[in-house]
Amino acid sequence: MAATWLKDAVFYEIYPQSYYDTNGDGIGDFNGIIEKLDYIRSLGCNALWINPCFDSPFKDAGYDVRDYKKVAPRYGSNSDLYRLFGEAHRRGIRVLLDLVPGHTSEEHEWFRQSQKEERNEYSNRYIWTDFWFHGARGMNYIGGESERSGVYILNFFKCQPALNYGFLHPTESWQLPADHPDAIATREAMKDVMRFWLDHGCDGFRVDMADSLVKADDEKKSGTCAIWKNVREMLDAEYPEAVLVSEWCNPPRALRAGFDMDFYLNHGGGGYITLLRDYGSPRNPGPDRSFFRKDAQDRDIRRFLKEYETWYRDTKDLGYISMITCNHDTERPSLTLGADELKLAYAFIFTMPGVPFLYYGDEIGLRYQWLPNKEGGYNRTGSRTPMQWTEGKNLGFSEGCADTLYLPVDPAEDAPTVQAQEADPASLLNTVRAVLALRHAEKDLQADGEYETLCAEPGKPFVYRRGGLVLAVNPSGETMEAPVPAVGGTALFTIGSAKAENGVVTMGPQSFTVLK
């Protein structure tokens, strides 16, 4: 079962290069995160996920790690990160780092050694064929760049050679079985990295591409799952309160493999995409069927619930499904949703079971910007722009020159900022704070609170139960009614207008309520 501290956890994801710059070089840093810890705590967030901050050539924004035990100098030093752990813990905030176990940078010393013709302990740390003219069927690979005769397999971009955890069913002489000593050595090397950061104060890891380890794995990912079960055994024995959250989007599989949480991601055809981003291509949107869009076509929460409820029932005693407002790989919801729509969407996300994640800037409706590719971001670049704090220079992100910023801030005159929204009681920022305060105050709204769908019919509010509380949301522009079980009718929290009497809840346009 998951670590106990997750029961009341709300995470805040920080893209470090874009959060707060304290030295004027245009790039966010660890000291900037430290300076904003009190703000993060004021939101109601008591845990952080920091995107990759290890030494890297940044061809993929840090997901190409050059040294797992050294931080990137642009963020500060190892000591600065250790201090961040301590300052966060002093405020009751846990910290997860982003672990990239499936590949490294092509500049990592392990890979440099594996490229050599002479055999050494790193020769099998990566996946190589046995001859420079032998490709790898069904996998992307690179040849002609190494002293060694062979081509190497990629895990994602060209800059990211795949680490070798073996093949479930080897079919070629160069494919190691998953129980080969050299494949096991890769697993143990990654455990060594985890121990290093846990010993220095880290509270766990978000695991990038968690399902990508063993190659030619079966449909159930049994080879990769076996690795994570082994890692979980190590954590349970040595770091029992350390947690893992997987980038997998398959809770039944990930949670049984030993993860505490699994992300609900914006995958096409999945349930989560129907809530906020069901509009086709962002550049060429089609009809918008997103549940929280005020004028959605064919609004139907059942498209989400069909998948979600199956997963929830199957995993409720194993760990948590983590819903996100957004992340660094997803278009910000503000691309198509206004502040009133976002308030309802976040109220829903933060009152569902599991452990939610708030992406930095979503609390003020930071806008998605159409920008050129930066560090392998491509269409994701527009969701990685600087946090906007004040009305001042560079909207408070940096005192550096505008042309040195990692990415530009929003140039619009009405660009959202923390400063402006702090002063408005009805702002998106203050709504987020109110919802999260309610979540922390009411155990029924926390990760383990029981869940039940009460009304999911099209044309009616979506009504659901969390323990002894009844919640209802009406994202449309019309007044709607739905039957509700006997409740006192006391509203603990309301957005818009809502009332419950005589077994019926009446929800005004774009409304949300929590009844006790």
RODO-965882 format. One record per residue (C-alpha): residue in three letters; x, y, z. Coordinates in steps of 0.001 Angstrom, whole numbers, plus 500000, padded with zeros to 6 digits. Layout:
% residues N
alaXYZ...
This chain:
% residues 516
met500000500000500000ala501127503529499266ala503048505704501734thr500764507127504418trp501661510744503703leu500022510529500279lys496532510375501812asp496435514175502108ala498999515074499451val498484517628496690phe501415517969494297tyr502716521012492463glu504744520328489325ile507606522728488654tyr509467523070485367pro512577524520487051gln513967526549484169ser510690528491483990tyr509690529034487606tyr511709531868489186asp515127533267488269thr517145534724491150asn520457535450489429gly519269537311486329asp520472534803483742gly516965534260482372ile516660530685483669gly514860529585486798asp516915528036489589phe516764526143492877asn517037529333494914gly513999530609493053ile511987527567494065ile513129528019497664glu511995531657497642lys508532530578496449leu507962527685498871asp505703529797501090tyr503609530705498057ile503354527039497073arg502293526162500589ser499685528951500492leu498071527255497504gly497410524153499567cys500143522118497869asn502272520066500246ala504417518158497770leu506526519015494713trp507480517225491535ile510491518936489975asn511134518143486308pro514646516840485456cys517338518927487083phe520382516698486548asp523417517597484453ser522429517482480788pro523214518908477359phe519485519795477265lys518661518422473860asp515417517194475462ala514970519695478285gly516901517561480779tyr515327514227479880asp518734513451478374val520753512934481553arg524523513272481398asp525185512629485095tyr522499511300487449lys524332512403490598lys525130515968489589val522628518774489107ala522685521024486056pro524786524114486855arg522137526391485372tyr519932525566488374gly522660525774491003ser524730523175492833asn524007519873494531ser524176521757497818asp521460524140496612leu519187521182495877tyr519938519644499276arg518980522980500844leu515754522984498838phe514894519573500326gly515514520916503820glu513586524160503350ala510664522276501837his510586519754504685arg510669522578507210arg507381523757505686gly505852520280505553ile506427519921501792arg507749516684500255val509874516680497095leu509966514218494197leu512659514339491539asp512180513232487949leu513921509912487316val514704508933483724pro515530505198483872gly514989504150480253his517799506115478614thr520577508621479176ser522178511329477106glu524615510179474442glu527112512271476438his526772510191479603glu530053508575480634trp528396505149480672phe527585505569477003arg531025506937476146gln532524503787477613ser530027501513475852gln531018503009472484lys534551501671472802glu535580498622470787glu537430497121473751arg535064495312476108asn534464496903479516glu531872496910482294tyr529653499325480323ser529695497482477003asn526250496028477691arg524862499002479640tyr523139499978476376ile521602497889473603trp523939497289470661thr523695495001467672asp526750492908466849phe527780494523463558trp527748498049462164phe525575496955459234his523038495072461366gly520001497163462234ala517351496345464814arg514017495343463371gly511098497292464810met513300499682466810asn514923503018466094tyr518694502946466044ile521841504895465197gly524986503635463512gly528261505015462221glu529078507242465202ser531088504902467421glu534427503118467537arg532519499941468287ser531092497868465424gly527332497853465887val524337500148466017tyr522686501281469243ile518996501376470046leu517172504589470907asn514512505040473561phe513136508333472217phe515108511085470454lys518418510484468675cys520219511893471724gln518763509214474053pro520327505732473737ala518292503057475488leu519657501544478668asn519804497763478544tyr517394495951480864gly517293492989478497phe514666491440476250leu511816489320477528his512247486793474717pro515572487341472920thr515598486376469261glu519028487697468226ser522497486906469543trp522995490512470675gln519788490582472741leu520345489814476416pro517651488076478460ala516209490185481266asp517936488001483874his521387488396482323pro523938489780484833asp524569492836482654ala520824493615482441ile520576493233486200ala523593495553486555thr521616498282484773arg518753497881487245glu521161498001490177ala522836501125488793met519460502858488719lys518755501758492298asp522114503269493243val521012506588491720met517776506455493704arg519600505731496960phe521921508675496349trp519082511197496165leu516961509599498876asp519955509735501222his520260513470500497gly516622514240501349cys514544513469498269asp511151511876499064gly510755509782495926phe510551509969492164arg508288510595489234val509414507955486740asp509651508962483095met508475506431480488ala508139503854483270asp506976501095480930ser509926501370478519leu512594499240480229val512560495623479042lys512388495376475258ala510130493033473268asp508073492887476455asp504744491107476396glu501360492809476368lys501242492833480172lys504768494312480416ser505721491452482724gly509464491982482259thr509335495669483081cys506895495065485956ala509342492577487487ile512013495293487585trp509748497750489354lys508644495112491856asn512303494572492669val512812498311493084arg509769498445495363glu511242495713497544met514364497819497953leu512358500927498824asp510140499096501305ala513201497732503088glu515369500849503050tyr513103503879502469pro509544502864503461glu508079506382503092ala509627507017499661val507111507099496825leu507033506435493101val504616507889490558ser504701506430487079glu504283507962483675trp502324504962482459cys498580505751482375asn497656502188483199pro496934502091486949pro495973498394487105arg499400497507485731ala501558500235487282leu500167499949490809arg500580496176490787ala504175496706489692gly504900498613492890phe504128502239492079asp502240504307494656met500562506441491998asp500025506399488265phe499282509466486161tyr496079509883484224leu497526511282480978asn496212513076477925his496332510036475667gly494129509958472590gly491162507679473129gly491582507776476917gly489153509059479509tyr491117512076480712ile491261513740477294thr487444513941477228leu487443516315480199leu489579519249479028arg491093518705475594asp488661516823473383tyr489038519138470390gly491343517256468036ser494548518952466952pro495304522217468803arg496379523816465504asn493336522588463616pro490655521972466235gly487471520177465356pro484215520219467325asp485044520616471022arg483419517871473087ser485383518586476280phe483136518028479281phe484157521307480965arg483720523455477858lys480660525657478422asp479410525204474857ala480630521605474411gln479061519493471712asp477546516212472936arg478736516693476516asp478859513292478229ile480816512530481418arg480224508823480832arg483024508814478249phe485378509529481147leu483629507388483731lys483598504208481660glu487381503973481918tyr487856505727485242glu485392503688487273thr486837500421485943trp490312501484486999tyr489123502899490322arg487349499703491378asp490301497577490304thr492993499597492106lys491389501362495084asp493286499191497594leu496573499177495670gly497490502848495302tyr496255506019493664ile495226507371490297ser496735510843489894met494745513372487921ile496554516420486552thr495499519924485584cys498215519736482925asn501896518855482678his504965519838480676asp503909517546477800thr500318518750477446glu498720521920476090arg497599524099478970pro493839523896479541ser493646527676479172leu494155527147475427thr490415526485475085leu488910527067478533gly488250530394480234ala488625531154483939asp485052530133484826glu485451526819483016leu488813526215484650lys487391526808488116leu484904523981487609ala487488521657486051tyr489939522170488903ala487212521818491533phe486396518438490003ile490032517296489729phe490837518317493307thr487779516598494810met488174513231493099pro489897510229494737gly493638509771494410val496497512253494548pro496116515317492282phe498855517318490553leu498661521061489836tyr501002522239487065tyr502765525513487855gly500898528496486444asp497622526654485949glu496451528259489183ile496444531651487426gly495413530394484004leu498876530821482491arg498290530810478754tyr499554528393476175gln501774530264473702trp502494529298470111leu506300529224470135pro509180527721468141asn510701524501469403lys512967524830472454glu515107521954473774gly513025519277472094gly509722520712473242tyr508068521216469828asn504321521766470399arg504946521263474141thr507131524384474285gly504105526641474683ser503255524991478009arg506737525587479428thr506848529378479542pro507919531389482615met505710531730485657gln504224535218485863trp504436536733489310thr504017540518489151glu503236543393486821gly506935544326486736lys509854543487484497asn509433540169482702leu506255539766484755gly508360539102487821phe510072535983486496ser513566537461486047glu515494540710486344gly517510539702483276cys517088541100479795ala513999539904477932asp516072538391475135thr517928536148477615leu514812534489479064tyr514506530730478668leu511173531398476944pro509179534631476597val506487535667479021asp502979536391477776pro503139539698475822ala499411540455476188glu498337543472478219asp496030541265480284ala498629538548480924pro497646536749484143thr499870537262487184val499867536132490790gln499946539763491923ala496742540676490110gln494866537564491164glu495934537801494808ala493884540996495013asp490728539459493519pro488755537195495892ala486938535633492930ser490096534926490903leu491100531506489638leu494056531576492040asn491877532140495088thr489370529556493906val492168526970493737arg493181527903497273ala489624527553498538val489082524154496935leu492376522796498233ala491683524143501717leu488376522261501667arg490126519084500493his492569519267503400ala489770520005505881glu487462517172504798lys488935513659504961asp486180512411502666leu487706514527499871gln491205513174500301ala492892510333498461asp491156507435500234gly487644508854500557glu485009506556499093tyr483645507440495671glu480331506731493948thr478683508159490838leu475151509327491617cys474060510960488355ala475862510932485017glu472976511391482582pro473469513829479696gly471414516970480239lys471770516775484021pro474477517835486457phe477168515283487163val476646514245490773tyr479041512114492790arg479562511083496381arg482771511271498395gly482164509565501722gly479428511543503451leu479602514440501002val477634514948497793leu479204516969494991ala477622518274491811val478960520121488791asn477156521752485883pro479639523011483259ser476929524122480835gly475352527532480370glu471904526259481364thr470251525560484732met470012521827485432glu468499519556488073ala469307516067489339pro468060513835492146val470347513543495155pro470239511289498224ala469145512702501529val471673515295502657gly471349518181505050gly471637520576502157thr474420522535503838ala476761523826501171leu480393523668502273phe481560525260499051thr479887526616495933ile480917528120492630gly478035529874490884ser474599529007492297ala473270525740493665lys470615524567496091ala469448521187497329glu465952520563498655asn463317517832498508gly465810515338497109val466758517513494147val469852519616493503thr469333522622491244met472512523854489627gly472771527248487977pro474869527734484819gln478563526873485278ser478253525818488889phe479804523439491387thr478818522577494933val479828520392497863leu476914519409500124lys476963517908503577
